[in-house]
Amino acid sequence: ADDIEAKRAAKNDVEEIVSPVKQIVRGFMERKLAVGALCVVIAMFLLVFIGPLFMTTYTDTYTEVTQANLPPTMSMLSVPSELKNDIKMIDSYGSFSVGLSNAGKVYVWGATGLGTTGIDIADIPEEVQNEKIAWVAAGIDHIVAVGENGKVYAWGANKLGQYGYFDPAVNPNIAPEPDELLNGTIDASNIKKITCGYQATAILMNDGTLYMWGNKNTYQNFDTVATLDGKLTDIDFTLNYVVAVTDGNSVYTGKRGLYDQMRDNMGSATVPLREFLNGRKITSIYATSKTVCALLDDGTVGFVGDFDTRSKAMPKLHEGEEIVKIVSGTYHYTALTSEGRVFSWGSNTLGQCKVPDDAQGASDIFGGAFQSYAVDSNHELMGKWGLKGYLFGTDNYGANVALRIIQGGKMTMTIGAIAVIISTIIGIIIGCISGYFGGKVDMFLMRFTEIFGAIPFLPFAMILSALMAQMDISENEKIFILMVILGLLSWTGLARLVRGQILLAREQEYVTAAKAMGLRESRIAFRHILPNIVSVIFVTLTLDFATCMLTESTLSYLGFGVTYPRPTWGNMLNGANNSTVIKNFWWRWLFPAIFLAITCICINIVGDTLRDVMDPKSDRDK
């Protein structure tokens, strides 16, 4: 037993011998900050290179005017708890929704701030809160409500005559709200429909009387439809036109040809409107941004307008099943059938057509711009689906900032990686040749390196990028040339570093032995000396990667790199480069800046730590 203990003690007294790689890993893992930074870098790489694989509906050119400059929010489907159990109606057109309970109380939710106006649409006027409301409708920047007493209320933006008094002499393209609505009342029980569009509102009565006001510039046939007062059976707004129906068989718009043909589904062939109707009547119409769905008196539907071929088609009905109600959003429709089935069709870019199972068997449905709601016979919310919101807000084109950060990070990191590879190859070749052969070769290559190093990097890159902008080349070719430029202008530091390491290594015994064996000079330089200094190269490569990312972002920020619509972290910051955005739309510059800063800082931390643990002469406690 004493012998065994003695052997164990002797074994413990012997220092553990580990390989260099294991020693580097062990030294790195002891640095908690470096380990955390490495985890962040890995997470960033996974996010920007794997994340886009799941962004099946993402496009660089995506625009949506009704969703522009929205702050971070995930509340667009958050129906207030007080309304969930007593829903009478829900409506929306842009970034917020308005709901009405059967008790006549109004609720507003979603992104309720109206741009730079300082107006919060959720600030419901006190007179509306004190009145029992019968009807509500939401526009892009205003809400209209009608009380049971027949009084018309409205709040929000009114710069373009959305509601309230407006002097037509100031702007003849603004249709003022009718005086009988401003100073009188209407019969709320006789209202057939209230609908709001882009800065405009229409109230249609059961007798065909039409009240319509707002920005006529938004709708090219505003005045034409306004003359149909007393003849209309239904009305709605597309993004650019007022669509109206008279006598159930005529559709009035301002764009002949687009709405003169009707089809029984989105992908089917069109036929002349009169031929399609064949004696049937249009009972109601529902408009999206570019299309119109007409419900006929026999329960069938027809479609007119400019449909996207990628849109989801309307599902087929069962035999004997009829559609009893349709609601429309910006790009989608939702229908309720006589069997209680609920389905949505049209664009599914933001999940508008993903109807949940708990929505089936509904008694009523309501639609928003990018949302839909199903309600049971007790007026309680059964299911909701569509756009929840934007984690990092939207930009001035209405694009999701979070998705563009992911896609932009992929571009920024790719450009940085390719540029580093190019600069590393050039730096290693020139450094090895210069350091190993010395003499005139060293003199020539180092003077060449100094000339390159003397070039003002950023101004020269900006000049080359500006020249590329004038060339007739594709965006992909421009990005490739940008990577080459960054690589060609950033190799000098590595070349000097490699030269210095080669000068030290070439005097080592193993180099002398290799020469004595008659090996070729190039083989000695690149196969024997270079592997012994690879740790220094690897550390430099890591640090240069962050530098190239910053350089690309700098060029893009200054407008000389990758241009819109293709995103990079740099040109996303460029799009926020004005005082209005910085002050009012902080999310457009804050989140790209955070991602860029965190990524570059963490890469630098990893590189600095690798330099410390790979260099046995470094002071680990510095």
C-alpha positions as CSV (number, residue, x, y, z in Angstrom):
1,A,0.0,0.0,0.0
2,D,2.8,2.4,0.8
3,D,4.4,1.6,-2.6
4,I,1.1,2.5,-4.4
5,E,0.8,5.8,-2.5
6,A,4.4,6.7,-3.3
7,K,3.9,6.0,-7.0
8,R,0.7,8.2,-7.0
9,A,2.6,11.0,-5.3
10,A,5.4,10.7,-7.8
11,K,3.0,10.8,-10.7
12,N,1.3,13.9,-9.3
13,D,4.7,15.6,-9.0
14,V,5.2,15.2,-12.8
15,E,3.8,18.1,-14.8
16,E,1.1,17.2,-17.3
17,I,2.4,17.4,-20.9
18,V,-0.2,18.7,-23.3
19,S,-0.1,19.4,-27.0
20,P,0.2,23.1,-28.2
21,V,-3.4,23.0,-29.6
22,K,-4.8,21.7,-26.3
23,Q,-2.8,24.3,-24.4
24,I,-4.2,27.1,-26.6
25,V,-7.8,25.8,-26.1
26,R,-7.2,25.5,-22.4
27,G,-5.8,29.0,-22.2
28,F,-8.6,30.4,-24.2
29,M,-11.3,28.7,-22.2
30,E,-9.9,30.3,-19.0
31,R,-10.8,33.7,-20.3
32,K,-14.5,34.1,-19.6
33,L,-14.8,37.3,-21.6
34,A,-13.3,35.7,-24.6
35,V,-15.5,32.7,-24.4
36,G,-18.5,34.9,-24.2
37,A,-17.3,36.9,-27.2
38,L,-16.8,33.8,-29.2
39,C,-20.3,32.6,-28.4
40,V,-21.7,35.9,-29.6
41,V,-19.6,35.7,-32.8
42,I,-20.8,32.2,-33.5
43,A,-24.4,33.2,-32.8
44,M,-24.1,36.1,-35.2
45,F,-22.7,33.9,-37.9
46,L,-25.6,31.4,-37.4
47,L,-28.1,34.2,-37.4
48,V,-27.0,35.9,-40.6
49,F,-26.1,32.8,-42.6
50,I,-28.7,30.3,-41.5
51,G,-31.5,32.8,-40.7
52,P,-32.1,33.8,-44.3
53,L,-32.8,30.2,-45.2
54,F,-36.0,30.6,-43.1
55,M,-36.9,34.0,-44.6
56,T,-38.8,32.4,-47.5
57,T,-41.0,35.5,-48.2
58,Y,-38.2,38.1,-47.8
59,T,-37.3,40.3,-50.8
60,D,-34.8,43.2,-50.8
61,T,-37.3,45.3,-52.8
62,Y,-40.2,44.9,-50.4
63,T,-42.1,48.1,-49.7
64,E,-45.3,48.8,-47.9
65,V,-46.3,52.5,-47.6
66,T,-48.9,51.8,-44.9
67,Q,-46.2,50.3,-42.6
68,A,-43.4,52.9,-43.0
69,N,-41.4,54.1,-40.0
70,L,-43.2,52.0,-37.4
71,P,-41.5,51.7,-34.0
72,P,-40.7,48.3,-32.5
73,T,-43.9,46.7,-31.4
74,M,-45.5,43.3,-31.2
75,S,-49.0,44.5,-30.2
76,M,-50.8,44.6,-33.6
77,L,-52.8,41.5,-32.7
78,S,-53.1,42.4,-29.0
79,V,-56.9,42.9,-28.7
80,P,-57.6,44.6,-25.3
81,S,-58.8,42.2,-22.7
82,E,-61.9,44.3,-22.1
83,L,-62.9,43.9,-25.7
84,K,-62.2,40.2,-26.2
85,N,-65.5,39.1,-24.6
86,D,-67.8,41.7,-26.2
87,I,-66.7,42.4,-29.8
88,K,-69.0,44.2,-32.1
89,M,-66.6,45.2,-34.8
90,I,-62.8,45.6,-35.6
91,D,-61.2,47.6,-38.4
92,S,-57.8,48.8,-39.5
93,Y,-56.1,50.2,-42.5
94,G,-52.5,50.8,-41.5
95,S,-50.5,50.2,-38.3
96,F,-53.2,50.4,-35.7
97,S,-56.6,48.8,-35.2
98,V,-59.8,50.1,-33.7
99,G,-62.4,48.0,-32.0
100,L,-65.9,48.5,-30.8
101,S,-67.7,46.6,-28.1
102,N,-71.5,45.9,-28.0
103,A,-71.6,48.3,-25.0
104,G,-70.5,51.1,-27.4
105,K,-66.9,51.5,-26.0
106,V,-64.0,52.2,-28.4
107,Y,-60.6,50.6,-28.1
108,V,-57.4,51.2,-30.1
109,W,-54.2,49.1,-30.2
110,G,-51.1,48.5,-32.3
111,A,-48.5,51.1,-33.4
112,T,-50.5,54.1,-32.5
113,G,-48.0,56.9,-32.9
114,L,-48.4,58.8,-36.1
115,G,-44.9,59.4,-37.5
116,T,-43.4,62.8,-36.6
117,T,-46.8,64.5,-35.9
118,G,-46.6,63.8,-32.2
119,I,-50.2,62.4,-32.4
120,D,-51.1,59.2,-30.6
121,I,-54.2,57.8,-32.2
122,A,-54.8,55.8,-29.0
123,D,-55.7,59.1,-27.2
124,I,-59.5,58.7,-27.7
125,P,-61.3,62.0,-27.3
126,E,-63.2,62.4,-24.1
127,E,-66.5,63.0,-25.9
128,V,-66.1,59.7,-27.7
129,Q,-65.4,57.9,-24.4
130,N,-68.5,59.4,-22.9
131,E,-70.8,58.5,-25.9
132,K,-72.2,55.1,-26.9
133,I,-70.7,54.5,-30.3
134,A,-72.5,52.6,-33.0
135,W,-69.9,52.5,-35.8
136,V,-66.1,52.9,-36.1
137,A,-63.6,52.7,-39.0
138,A,-59.8,53.3,-39.2
139,G,-57.8,55.0,-41.9
140,I,-54.1,55.3,-42.4
141,D,-53.8,58.1,-39.9
142,H,-57.3,58.8,-38.5
143,I,-60.4,57.1,-37.0
144,V,-64.0,57.9,-37.6
145,A,-66.8,57.0,-35.2
146,V,-70.5,57.5,-35.3
147,G,-72.5,57.6,-32.0
148,E,-75.9,56.2,-31.6
149,N,-77.1,59.8,-31.4
150,G,-76.0,60.3,-35.0
151,K,-73.0,62.5,-34.2
152,V,-69.9,61.9,-36.3
153,Y,-66.6,62.0,-34.4
154,A,-63.0,61.7,-35.7
155,W,-59.5,62.0,-34.4
156,G,-55.9,61.6,-35.5
157,A,-54.2,63.6,-38.4
158,N,-56.2,66.2,-40.2
159,K,-53.6,68.0,-42.3
160,L,-55.2,66.7,-45.5
161,G,-58.8,67.0,-44.6
162,Q,-59.2,63.6,-43.0
163,Y,-62.0,65.0,-40.8
164,G,-63.2,68.2,-39.3
165,Y,-63.4,71.7,-40.9
166,F,-61.2,72.4,-43.9
167,D,-61.3,75.4,-46.1
168,P,-61.5,74.1,-49.8
169,A,-60.1,77.5,-50.9
170,V,-56.8,76.5,-49.3
171,N,-56.4,73.3,-51.3
172,P,-59.0,72.5,-54.0
173,N,-57.8,68.9,-54.0
174,I,-59.2,68.4,-50.5
175,A,-62.9,67.4,-50.2
176,P,-64.1,68.9,-46.9
177,E,-66.2,66.9,-44.5
178,P,-69.9,67.7,-45.3
179,D,-71.4,70.4,-43.1
180,E,-74.3,68.2,-42.1
181,L,-71.8,65.8,-40.5
182,L,-69.8,68.6,-38.8
183,N,-72.7,70.5,-37.4
184,G,-75.6,68.0,-37.4
185,T,-76.4,64.3,-37.0
186,I,-77.3,61.4,-39.2
187,D,-79.5,58.3,-38.6
188,A,-76.9,55.8,-37.2
189,S,-79.4,53.0,-37.7
190,N,-79.6,53.8,-41.5
191,I,-75.8,53.5,-42.1
192,K,-74.9,50.7,-44.4
193,K,-71.2,51.1,-44.4
194,I,-68.3,53.2,-43.1
195,T,-64.9,52.7,-44.7
196,C,-61.7,54.6,-44.5
197,G,-58.9,54.7,-47.0
198,Y,-55.6,56.5,-47.4
199,Q,-56.5,60.0,-45.9
200,A,-60.1,59.6,-47.0
201,T,-63.5,58.5,-45.5
202,A,-66.8,57.3,-47.0
203,I,-70.1,56.8,-45.2
204,L,-72.8,55.1,-47.3
205,M,-76.4,55.1,-46.2
206,N,-79.0,52.4,-46.9
207,D,-80.8,54.7,-49.3
208,G,-77.7,55.2,-51.4
209,T,-76.7,58.6,-49.9
210,L,-72.9,59.0,-49.9
211,Y,-70.8,61.2,-47.6
212,M,-67.2,61.2,-48.8
213,W,-64.3,63.5,-47.9
214,G,-60.5,63.7,-47.6
215,N,-57.5,63.9,-49.9
216,K,-58.7,63.6,-53.5
217,N,-55.1,63.4,-54.8
218,T,-54.9,59.9,-53.3
219,Y,-57.8,58.6,-55.4
220,Q,-57.9,59.3,-59.2
221,N,-61.7,58.9,-59.6
222,F,-62.7,60.6,-56.3
223,D,-64.9,63.3,-58.0
224,T,-66.5,60.8,-60.4
225,V,-67.8,58.5,-57.7
226,A,-68.9,61.5,-55.6
227,T,-71.4,62.3,-58.3
228,L,-73.1,59.0,-57.8
229,D,-74.7,60.2,-54.5
230,G,-78.1,58.4,-54.1
231,K,-77.3,55.7,-56.6
232,L,-74.8,53.5,-54.8
233,T,-75.3,50.1,-53.2
234,D,-71.7,49.7,-52.0
235,I,-68.3,51.4,-51.9
236,D,-64.7,50.7,-50.8
237,F,-61.2,52.1,-51.3
238,T,-58.2,50.4,-53.0
239,L,-54.9,52.1,-52.6
240,N,-55.4,54.4,-55.6
241,Y,-59.1,54.2,-56.5
242,V,-62.6,54.5,-55.1
243,V,-64.6,51.4,-56.2
244,A,-68.3,51.8,-56.2
245,V,-71.3,49.7,-57.2
246,T,-74.6,50.9,-58.6
247,D,-77.7,48.8,-59.0
248,G,-75.7,45.7,-58.3
249,N,-74.4,45.4,-61.9
250,S,-72.0,48.3,-62.5
251,V,-68.6,48.8,-61.0
252,Y,-67.3,52.4,-61.2
253,T,-63.5,53.1,-61.0
254,G,-61.1,55.5,-62.6
255,K,-59.0,53.0,-64.4
256,R,-60.8,51.5,-67.4
257,G,-59.8,48.0,-68.3
258,L,-58.5,47.0,-64.9
259,Y,-62.0,46.5,-63.4
260,D,-63.9,45.8,-66.5
261,Q,-63.0,42.1,-66.4
262,M,-64.0,39.6,-63.7
263,R,-62.9,36.1,-62.8
264,D,-64.1,33.4,-60.5
265,N,-60.7,33.0,-58.8
266,M,-57.3,34.6,-58.8
267,G,-55.6,32.4,-61.3
268,S,-58.6,31.9,-63.6
269,A,-59.3,33.5,-67.0
270,T,-61.1,36.8,-67.0
271,V,-64.4,37.5,-68.8
272,P,-66.2,40.8,-69.4
273,L,-68.0,42.0,-66.3
274,R,-71.5,41.8,-67.8
275,E,-70.9,38.4,-69.2
276,F,-69.6,37.1,-65.8
277,L,-72.7,38.5,-63.9
278,N,-75.1,37.0,-66.4
279,G,-78.1,38.6,-64.7
280,R,-76.8,38.2,-61.2
281,K,-76.4,41.2,-58.9
282,I,-73.4,42.3,-56.8
283,T,-74.5,42.6,-53.2
284,S,-71.3,43.9,-51.7
285,I,-67.7,44.6,-52.6
286,Y,-64.4,44.3,-50.6
287,A,-61.2,46.0,-51.7
288,T,-57.5,45.3,-51.0
289,S,-54.7,47.5,-52.2
290,K,-55.0,46.5,-55.8
291,T,-58.0,44.1,-56.1
292,V,-61.7,43.9,-55.5
293,C,-63.8,40.9,-54.4
294,A,-67.5,41.0,-55.2
295,L,-70.1,38.9,-53.4
296,L,-73.0,38.1,-55.7
297,D,-76.6,37.5,-54.8
298,D,-76.4,33.8,-55.4
299,G,-73.5,33.4,-52.9
300,T,-70.7,33.1,-55.4
301,V,-67.8,35.5,-55.6
302,G,-66.0,37.3,-58.4
303,F,-62.6,39.0,-58.5
304,V,-61.3,42.0,-60.4
305,G,-58.0,43.8,-60.4
306,D,-54.3,43.2,-60.6
307,F,-53.5,39.9,-58.7
308,D,-50.0,38.8,-57.8
309,T,-49.5,35.4,-59.3
310,R,-47.8,34.2,-56.1
311,S,-50.9,34.9,-54.1
312,K,-52.7,32.1,-52.4
313,A,-55.9,31.2,-54.3
314,M,-59.3,31.1,-52.7
315,P,-60.1,27.6,-51.4
316,K,-63.0,25.7,-53.0
317,L,-66.3,25.5,-51.2
318,H,-68.1,22.3,-50.3
319,E,-71.2,21.4,-52.3
320,G,-74.1,23.6,-51.0
321,E,-71.7,25.7,-49.0
322,E,-72.0,29.5,-49.4
323,I,-69.9,32.5,-48.3
324,V,-71.9,34.6,-45.8
325,K,-69.3,37.3,-45.1
326,I,-66.0,38.6,-46.5
327,V,-63.6,41.0,-45.0
328,S,-60.5,42.5,-46.7
329,G,-57.1,43.6,-45.6
330,T,-54.3,45.3,-47.6
331,Y,-53.4,42.2,-49.6
332,H,-55.7,39.4,-48.4
333,Y,-59.3,38.4,-47.9
334,T,-60.9,36.4,-45.2
335,A,-64.3,34.6,-45.6
336,L,-66.9,33.0,-43.4
337,T,-69.0,30.3,-44.9
338,S,-72.5,28.9,-44.1
339,E,-70.8,25.9,-42.5
340,G,-68.8,28.1,-40.1
341,R,-65.6,27.5,-41.9
342,V,-63.1,30.4,-42.0
343,F,-60.3,30.7,-44.5
344,S,-58.1,33.5,-45.9
345,W,-56.4,33.9,-49.3
346,G,-54.2,36.4,-51.1
347,S,-50.8,37.5,-50.0
348,N,-49.3,35.5,-47.1
349,T,-46.1,37.5,-46.8
350,L,-46.9,38.4,-43.2
351,G,-48.9,35.4,-42.2
352,Q,-52.3,36.8,-43.2
353,C,-53.6,33.5,-44.6
354,K,-52.5,31.2,-41.7
355,V,-55.9,30.6,-40.2
356,P,-55.6,28.8,-36.8
357,D,-57.8,25.8,-36.0
358,D,-59.5,27.7,-33.1
359,A,-61.0,30.1,-35.7
360,Q,-63.2,27.4,-37.3
361,G,-66.8,27.4,-36.3
362,A,-66.9,31.1,-35.9
363,S,-70.1,33.2,-36.1
364,D,-68.5,36.4,-37.3
365,I,-65.2,37.6,-38.7
366,F,-63.4,41.0,-38.9
367,G,-60.5,42.1,-40.9
368,G,-57.5,44.4,-40.5
369,A,-54.8,45.6,-42.8
370,F,-52.7,42.5,-42.1
371,Q,-54.8,40.8,-39.4
372,S,-58.0,38.8,-39.2
373,Y,-60.2,37.9,-36.2
374,A,-62.9,35.2,-35.7
375,V,-65.7,35.7,-33.1
376,D,-68.2,33.2,-31.7
377,S,-71.9,33.6,-31.2
378,N,-71.3,35.2,-27.7
379,H,-69.2,37.9,-29.3
380,E,-66.0,36.5,-27.8
381,L,-62.7,36.3,-29.6
382,M,-62.0,32.8,-30.9
383,G,-58.9,33.2,-33.0
384,K,-56.6,35.8,-34.5
385,W,-53.9,35.6,-37.1
386,G,-51.7,37.8,-39.2
387,L,-49.0,40.4,-38.4
388,K,-48.1,40.6,-34.8
389,G,-45.7,43.5,-35.3
390,Y,-42.1,44.3,-35.9
391,L,-39.4,43.4,-33.4
392,F,-37.1,46.2,-34.5
393,G,-39.6,48.4,-36.3
394,T,-39.7,49.3,-40.0
395,D,-37.8,51.6,-42.3
396,N,-39.0,54.4,-44.5
397,Y,-40.1,51.8,-47.1
398,G,-42.1,49.8,-44.6
399,A,-39.6,46.9,-44.6
400,N,-38.9,44.9,-41.5
401,V,-35.7,46.2,-39.9
402,A,-35.0,42.9,-38.2
403,L,-35.1,40.9,-41.4
404,R,-32.9,43.5,-43.2
405,I,-30.4,43.3,-40.3
406,I,-30.2,39.6,-40.8
407,Q,-29.8,39.8,-44.6
408,G,-27.5,42.8,-44.3
409,G,-25.3,41.0,-41.8
410,K,-24.8,38.2,-44.3
411,M,-23.7,40.6,-46.9
412,T,-21.4,42.6,-44.5
413,M,-19.7,39.4,-43.2
414,T,-19.4,37.9,-46.6
415,I,-17.7,41.0,-48.0
416,G,-15.4,41.2,-44.9
417,A,-14.5,37.5,-45.2
418,I,-13.7,37.5,-48.9
419,A,-11.7,40.7,-48.5
420,V,-9.7,39.2,-45.7
421,I,-9.0,36.0,-47.7
422,I,-7.7,38.1,-50.6
423,S,-5.5,40.3,-48.4
424,T,-4.2,37.3,-46.5
425,I,-3.1,35.5,-49.6
426,I,-1.3,38.5,-51.0
427,G,0.2,39.4,-47.6
428,I,1.5,35.9,-47.0
429,I,3.0,35.5,-50.5
430,I,4.8,38.9,-50.5
431,G,5.9,38.6,-46.8
432,C,7.3,35.1,-47.2
433,I,9.2,35.9,-50.4
434,S,10.5,39.1,-49.0
435,G,11.6,37.7,-45.6
436,Y,13.1,34.5,-46.9
437,F,15.1,35.7,-49.9
438,G,16.1,39.1,-48.5
439,G,18.5,41.2,-50.5
440,K,17.2,43.0,-53.6
441,V,14.0,41.0,-53.6
442,D,13.3,42.2,-50.0
443,M,14.2,45.7,-50.9
444,F,11.9,45.8,-54.0
445,L,8.9,44.1,-52.3
446,M,9.1,46.3,-49.1
447,R,9.3,49.5,-51.2
448,F,6.3,48.2,-53.2
449,T,4.5,47.5,-49.9
450,E,5.3,51.0,-48.6
451,I,3.9,52.6,-51.7
452,F,0.7,50.6,-51.2
453,G,0.7,51.5,-47.5
454,A,1.1,55.2,-48.3
455,I,-2.1,55.2,-50.3
456,P,-4.9,56.9,-48.1
457,F,-7.1,53.8,-47.7
458,L,-10.6,55.2,-47.2
459,P,-10.4,58.1,-49.8
460,F,-8.9,55.8,-52.4
461,A,-11.6,53.1,-51.8
462,M,-14.3,55.9,-52.0
463,I,-12.8,57.0,-55.4
464,L,-12.8,53.5,-56.8
465,S,-16.4,52.9,-55.6
466,A,-17.5,56.2,-57.1
467,L,-16.0,55.2,-60.4
468,M,-17.8,51.8,-60.2
469,A,-21.1,53.6,-59.7
470,Q,-20.6,55.2,-63.1
471,M,-19.9,51.9,-64.8
472,D,-22.5,49.8,-66.5
473,I,-22.2,46.8,-64.3
474,S,-24.6,44.7,-62.2
475,E,-24.9,45.0,-58.5
476,N,-23.4,41.6,-58.0
477,E,-20.3,42.6,-60.1
478,K,-20.0,45.8,-58.1
479,I,-20.1,43.8,-54.8
480,F,-17.4,41.5,-56.1
481,I,-15.2,44.4,-57.2
482,L,-15.7,46.0,-53.8
483,M,-14.5,42.8,-52.1
484,V,-11.4,42.8,-54.3
485,I,-10.7,46.5,-53.6
486,L,-10.9,45.9,-49.9
487,G,-8.6,42.9,-50.2
488,L,-6.0,44.7,-52.4
489,L,-5.8,47.7,-50.1
490,S,-5.5,45.9,-46.8
491,W,-2.6,43.4,-47.2
492,T,0.4,45.6,-46.3
493,G,0.3,45.2,-42.6
494,L,0.2,41.4,-42.8
495,A,3.0,41.3,-45.3
496,R,5.3,43.2,-42.9
497,L,4.3,41.0,-40.0
498,V,5.0,37.8,-42.0
499,R,8.3,39.2,-43.3
500,G,9.4,39.9,-39.7
501,Q,8.5,36.4,-38.5
502,I,10.2,34.8,-41.5
503,L,13.4,36.8,-40.8
504,L,13.4,35.3,-37.3
505,A,12.5,31.8,-38.4
506,R,15.0,31.4,-41.3
507,E,17.9,31.4,-38.9
508,Q,16.5,28.4,-37.0
509,E,18.2,25.0,-37.0
510,Y,15.4,23.2,-38.8
511,V,15.8,25.7,-41.7
512,T,19.5,25.0,-41.9
513,A,18.8,21.3,-41.9
514,A,16.3,21.6,-44.7
515,K,18.8,23.5,-46.8
516,A,21.4,20.9,-46.1
517,M,19.0,18.2,-47.4
518,G,18.8,20.1,-50.7
519,L,15.2,21.1,-50.5
520,R,14.0,23.9,-52.8
521,E,13.9,27.4,-51.4
522,S,10.2,27.8,-52.1
523,R,9.4,24.6,-50.3
524,I,11.4,25.6,-47.3
525,A,9.7,29.0,-47.2
526,F,6.1,27.8,-47.7
527,R,6.2,24.2,-46.3
528,H,8.5,24.5,-43.4
529,I,8.7,28.1,-42.1
530,L,5.2,29.3,-42.9
531,P,3.4,26.6,-40.8
532,N,5.5,27.7,-37.8
533,I,4.1,31.2,-37.9
534,V,0.6,30.3,-38.8
535,S,-0.6,31.3,-35.3
536,V,0.4,34.9,-35.9
537,I,-1.3,34.9,-39.3
538,F,-4.5,33.4,-37.8
539,V,-4.7,36.1,-35.1
540,T,-4.1,38.9,-37.7
541,L,-6.7,37.4,-40.0
542,T,-9.2,37.5,-37.2
543,L,-8.5,41.1,-36.4
544,D,-8.5,42.1,-40.1
545,F,-11.9,40.5,-40.5
546,A,-13.5,43.0,-38.1
547,T,-11.6,45.8,-39.8
548,C,-12.9,44.9,-43.2
549,M,-16.4,44.7,-41.9
550,L,-16.0,48.2,-40.5
551,T,-14.5,49.4,-43.7
552,E,-17.3,48.0,-45.8
553,S,-19.9,49.5,-43.4
554,T,-18.1,52.9,-43.6
555,L,-18.1,52.9,-47.4
556,S,-21.8,51.9,-47.5
557,Y,-22.6,54.4,-44.8
558,L,-21.0,57.1,-46.9
559,G,-22.9,55.9,-50.0
560,F,-19.9,54.4,-51.8
561,G,-20.5,50.7,-51.0
562,V,-23.4,48.4,-51.5
563,T,-26.5,50.4,-52.4
564,Y,-30.2,50.1,-51.7
565,P,-32.2,47.9,-52.0
566,R,-29.6,45.2,-51.1
567,P,-29.0,45.7,-47.4
568,T,-25.8,45.8,-45.4
569,W,-25.3,47.1,-41.9
570,G,-23.5,50.1,-43.4
571,N,-26.1,51.3,-45.9
572,M,-28.9,50.7,-43.3
573,L,-27.1,53.3,-41.2
574,N,-26.7,55.5,-44.3
575,G,-30.5,55.4,-44.7
576,A,-30.8,56.9,-41.2
577,N,-28.3,59.6,-41.8
578,N,-30.4,62.7,-41.2
579,S,-31.6,64.6,-38.1
580,T,-35.3,63.7,-38.6
581,V,-34.6,59.9,-38.5
582,I,-32.1,60.2,-35.7
583,K,-34.6,62.1,-33.5
584,N,-37.9,60.5,-34.4
585,F,-37.1,57.0,-35.8
586,W,-34.3,55.9,-33.5
587,W,-34.8,52.2,-34.2
588,R,-33.6,52.6,-37.8
589,W,-30.0,53.4,-36.7
590,L,-29.8,52.0,-33.2
591,F,-30.3,48.3,-34.0
592,P,-28.0,48.1,-37.1
593,A,-25.3,50.0,-35.1
594,I,-25.7,47.6,-32.1
595,F,-25.3,44.6,-34.3
596,L,-22.3,46.0,-36.1
597,A,-20.6,47.2,-32.9
598,I,-21.2,44.0,-30.9
599,T,-20.0,41.8,-33.8
600,C,-16.8,43.8,-34.4
601,I,-16.0,44.2,-30.7
602,C,-16.4,40.5,-30.0
603,I,-14.3,39.5,-33.0
604,N,-11.6,41.8,-31.7
605,I,-11.8,40.3,-28.2
606,V,-11.4,36.8,-29.7
607,G,-8.5,37.9,-31.8
608,D,-6.7,39.6,-28.9
609,T,-7.2,36.6,-26.7
610,L,-5.9,34.2,-29.4
611,R,-2.8,36.4,-29.7
612,D,-2.2,36.1,-26.0
613,V,-2.7,32.4,-25.7
614,M,-0.8,31.5,-28.9
615,D,2.2,33.6,-27.9
616,P,4.1,31.9,-25.0
617,K,6.0,35.1,-24.3
618,S,2.9,37.1,-23.7
619,D,2.0,38.3,-20.2
620,R,-1.2,36.5,-19.4
621,D,-2.0,38.9,-16.6
622,K,-1.6,42.1,-18.5
